[in-house]
Amino acid sequence: MDSDGTRDTRGTHANPVPRPAGPPDASAVPPMPAAPPRPDGAPFLTWLRTPRPQAAPGVWRFGHRPRPEEEPEQIPTRQLLSGALIAFLVGWLIWSLLWNGYLGGWWVLPLELFTPDSWLHNDDRIGNAVLWYGYYTLIALVIMLVVGRLGRWRDVWQRFGPPAWRQSAPSAERPPTPDQDPVEWPQLRQAGAHDAAERLAAEARAGLMRDVDHARITRAWQGVRSGRHSMATFTGAVLSEGAAACMHPSGDRDLPTRLARHDLVTGQVRLGTTADDQRNPYAYRGTGLALGPELLGTSLLAVGPAGSGKTGTVVLPLAESLCLQALAGRAAVVVVGAAGAGLGPADAYDVVVRIGHPESVYDLDLYGGTTDPDEAAAVLAEALAGDLADPHPGSDSRRSTTVLAQLLGPFRAVHGRFPSVPELRQLLDGSPGPLGELRGALEGAGQDSLLRELDARERQMGHPGDVGGVLADRVALLDRPAFAGFFDTSGQTRPFSLKALDHPVRVRIDLPARGHADASRILARLVLAQFTASVAVREDRSLFACLILDDATGVVTPEAVRGVQRLRSGNAGAVLTLRSLDDVPRPLRGPLLGAAGCRMALAGVTPWDGQDFAEVWGKEWTEARDVTDRQIIAETPAGKAVHMVRRVITGKAPTARAVTVRQVERERWSASELAHGVPPGHAVLSLTSVKGEHAPPLLVDLRS
């Protein structure tokens, strides 16, 4: 069951996956030790058995201890101890007064009323001693109960007594029972696959299983339960290969390096710690902050200036997590960024497309792997002219799609392929030679319907509002010497298509941002358009697909916003980062913030960016306390003397404090707080899960 063809990436791997980074240096391989150390499975078993309770969205569930929703009333230690001591002294004073008779004999009246005279007046000294001292003990206990309740002795005991010692001391947890121990694979045993469960449990105890192996085999077992794989194939693979069964097509069982903390049982990656701040809900304070597919499925928008940590603290951990989940057969990830942006080593990916780099193994399919001219025209029009919809009403995507479809359909009917970049540029320019050749070929083939398309294109070229010239100028940005070996449609290169997202593939696309900024923005829009079109027609949507766009400047268009809104229904999501919301046209800022379920404002955002976040996060009801100090005026000579002494001692006039509490509606985070109140290395993040669960804006420390 290494691969049954359902998870392979078409046209993107060979023996089993090529490595664009080149072969490893043999001289760097360390010598084989004479006696390799024996593997130890204890760390893996501890990791697997660690509890992961259900928690609110964004909480790092690995070893999480739930906290109450509301902050309990915490009495200051000094006040608690002083109150307990005073209560004890008061109780001692009352007992002394009773014992010495200073309060009279009324307190013995209950004993005299409810006790027979024969018991009180007899010569039995022992009986009298037991009776009276028992009564004294009862009175003492009543006094202790009263003063103990007033002095909060119970709180003192819980805070400083043995209960607090037991909480601080490490507790030895009981090992789980076999039917609850994840190491024993109880789900396999319940289905009758006892031999496979025994083999996997033995490999785990021997230290031969990793977290990726556990997640990958669990994913394969889910395929058996859903009917995609047979039980016999699964058990056969496990019995023959153990923890290495159901391997990813690349043959990798882990990433070369890990920089973030991952938990593949829950699919989470830890980004930081929720700050212990009054603005955060009490249940979140001090907990780990983590993201997983259940949150990324609503898409994430992160905004912060250069140097705020978007790539290192957000993009890279998420890319690393999704690559691990791809090795486990759970996800497909496409990471897009500028060349040299630090998006992980090449060995962490199956496919690395280096556009403009002469040593790139892979090319990018300009038409997204489709054979439908209308679909190819729609995607390409979004890339070329999607950002021109608002400034140039005559150059919107629909008219651009029509122009491209009028050329792509006839060209494919004649040549059996779509035009290359130079050929497309000539057709859009209206050069008589290429158009004449295309017309002659169509006439010879009897393609009358396509001839009408070409006639319509030639008629429109003479109109002042024709968008063909605009599209030709945009295509000219890709028809440069640096891209001469790319976007080939003749079959001479190995183009990568986003149609491969049906399989757990790991892709990195390096854009030539240096020297070709406009071309990079076109290519980024192209990848986003192809991604949203591809995930909508996937057959197997159990595989989570995610696009990570390190810099979305110039990428956000009306169609892109609509595409991001549709990703949730296809079990897909997008991660977009921006230096500022000014990089998005003003009419699209609100829709973009509304389309992204998870929104992050990093330290250093501008006040006008903060205003957009403050509006989308809305307001909440909170208590406002107005404190008023009113000076007390003494009317008697004795009162004036007391006030004078108090002023001499404290240095302040005697005052009476009045507190007014009222409910007011205020912004969760104001624009000023976002711009000036977020410390360096922090961010404010709101979350929404695919199930509709919400987490309010949280102040998160991304450095811990």
Buried (B, 14 or more C-beta within 10 A) or exposed (E): BBBBEEBBBEBBBEEBBBBBBEEEEEEEEEEEEEEEEEEEBEEBBEBBBBEBEEBBBBBBBBEBEEBEEEEEEEEEEEEBBEBBEEBBEBBEEBBEEBEEEEEEEEEBEEBEEEEEEEEEEEEEEEEBEEBEEEBBEEBBEEBBEBBBEBBBBEBBBEBEEEEEEEEEEEEEEEEBEEEEBBBBBBBBBEBEBEEBBBBBBBBBBBBBBBBBBBBBBBBBBBBBEEEBBEBEBBBBBBBEBBBBBBBBBBEBBEBEEBEBBBBBBBBBBBBBBBBEBEBBBBBBBEBBBBBBBBBBBBBBBBBBBEEBBBBEBBBBBBBBBBBBBBBBBBBBBBBBBBBEBEBBEBBBBBBBBBBBBEEBBBBBBBBBBBEBBBBBBBBBBBBBBBBBBBEEEEBBBEBBBBBBBBBBBBBBBBBEBBBBBBBBBBBBBBEEEBBEEBBEBBEEEEBEEBBEBBEEBEEBBEEEEBBBEBBBEBBBBBBBEBBEBBBBBEEEBBBBBBBBBBBBBBBBBBBBBEEBBEBBBBBBBBBBBBBBBBBBEBEEBEBBBBBBBBBBBBBBBBBBBEBBBBBBEBBBBBBBBBBBBEBBBEEBBBBBBEBBBBBBBBBBBBEEBBBBBBBBBEEEEEEEEEEEEEEEEEEEEEEEEEBEEBEEEEEEEBEEEEEEEEEEEEBBBBBEBBBEBBEEBBBBBBBBBBEEEEBBBBBBBBEB
